């Protein structure tokens, strides 16, 4: 069924609100951003935000769900042709880099967000885990990397990246942490997990 002009316009307005929310959440913080800030950034009335999202919690969850969909799509695209752990981890970094400011705020504030938002964030992490676990198992069997539980390797990688993002003012003041430190973190992590001959 063909969409009407009004439906198209409504969807475009919703996208404008989501994009404005990404930017404002990244700049001000998710919990500190007011819906009026988002409305102003999107160029819509405050009431229009609530016409699309009944509550602020619903808006936050919608932004995180939209982010999850984009991040998963990007990670799948990048990881599809990867043949090794390093390539999958590099694809993960590239996916984060596209949404770095928002993702960093999400990592910082996740414990304060509504349960539905936390659930969506966990789903996002499991998407990366899916891609990574296949490659990790293969390289463990081939004795290319250390034989440790997959969850331990995944959590160490995730923890390393998140630590650098959360402390970006120390590691890359005023710059992208992924741009400045990504290759170095990848190199060190690969050295840590490389299997050593007995």
HELIX and SHEET records of a PDB file:
HELIX    1   1 UNK A    5  UNK A   28  1                                  24    
HELIX    2   2 UNK A   35  UNK A   42  1                                   8    
HELIX    3   3 UNK A   46  UNK A   52  1                                   7    
HELIX    4   4 UNK A   56  UNK A   79  1                                  24    
HELIX    5   5 UNK A   85  UNK A   98  1                                  14    
HELIX    6   6 UNK A  100  UNK A  109  1                                  10    
HELIX    7   7 UNK A  110  UNK A  112  5                                   3    
HELIX    8   8 UNK A  115  UNK A  141  1                                  27    
HELIX    9   9 UNK A  150  UNK A  166  1                                  17    
HELIX   10  10 UNK A  168  UNK A  171  1                                   4    
HELIX   11  11 UNK A  177  UNK A  193  1                                  17    
END                                                                             
